[in-house]
Amino acid sequence: MKEADSINQDWRDKVSNRAQLGGIETSVIDNGVGRGTRIAWINTGTGLRFKVVIDRAMDIAEAFYNQHSLAWLSHGGITHPQPFADKGIDWLRTFGGGLLTTCGLSHVGGPESDEFGDRGLHGLISNTPAEVISIIQPDPRTGQLEMSITGIIRETKPFGPSLELKRTISATLGKATIRIHDEVINKANTAAPHMLLYHFNFGYPLVDEGTDLLWKGKWFPRHGEENAKIFKEGNDFKKCPGPIESHLGTGEEVVLVDIEADIFGDSVAGLYNSKLGIAVAMKFKKEQLPWFANWQHWGKGEYVTGLEPSTHPLSGQAKAREDGTLIFIEPGEKREYDVELEVIVDEELIKEFLVDYNI
């Protein structure tokens, strides 16, 4: 499955229903804490398949390549959206992990209060259902290999702010790639503060002892060098360890990265598990998402690392407002974001991907 034309030729006259190859299947969870939650399974026909949670801002829960899970799932997994889980750290009660949890649209960071209001951990958007406006299925008989689901997620109230996220998640039959295109529009009549973070959560078996974390840029520990145990000069913090005692409970560390970009303005990060022969490459525009965080939480039974492109360095709205970096979207204005994940298993392509990381 290397070229679209050869794929079409292979399929010709052999398949009755395109679902035999891949596509998008929507359904509703009917049991447990996620009962009633709409989902969409997307199967690329390459071994890469993933679950979009329509009722949770079209975030992505499980993701697999063949038999290998790529994502970390929390103990709770998918829960029904709870739009009022926006006080303090209540966000954690509905944090299912998954391949992607979206943070924002107006606040990213810890809980805070000021004269502009009270804001809980990581904002409101991930607890908001989407209005699905389009599902496009592949049609290999006509050579149409693209598939996509598009929805609108609203963070709104009377008198503002009123931000609208139009999200399209797309894939191509025969390619092990996930594409996310987001448009954030201000629908209100006054300027609105805006922050956005893509909380990608990777877990076992992709993340295991010896898995390489791939990112480049000037970095600094989120809570200062004096409090860092992992992110210190001389430590090999880009090589995943096994579970560690200091990360039981709330143990964790985060490093903030002014991530590098190539001559095309693309920033690239990812992971490589040499035992599985799988690499995952993440690509995004530095101009759109200038910051990057690497979350490491190596707890027993809660073993996860996050690779998180964002508009701000987890500063929170109050700090960004204070230092002049807070984004304001004018009425009718639109900001666009693109993130792409690719699973790479070809040895030569993996070598090409790793060439900049001295591995």
Beta strands, then each sheet from edge to edge (+ up, - down):
strand 1: 23-28
strand 2: 38-43
strand 3: 48-53
strand 4: 59-65
strand 5: 68-69
strand 6: 100-105
strand 7: 112-114
strand 8: 117-119
strand 9: 131-136
strand 10: 146-156
strand 11: 162-172
strand 12: 177-186
strand 13: 192-202
strand 14: 212-214
strand 15: 217-221
strand 16: 253-259
strand 17: 266-273
strand 18: 278-285
strand 19: 291-299
strand 20: 302-310
strand 21: 327-329
strand 22: 334-344
sheet 1: 1+ 2- 3+ 4- 5+
sheet 2: 6+ 13- 20+ 19- 16+ 15-
sheet 3: 6+ 13- 21+
sheet 4: 7+ 8-
sheet 5: 9+ 10- 11+ 12- 22+ 18- 17+ 14-
end
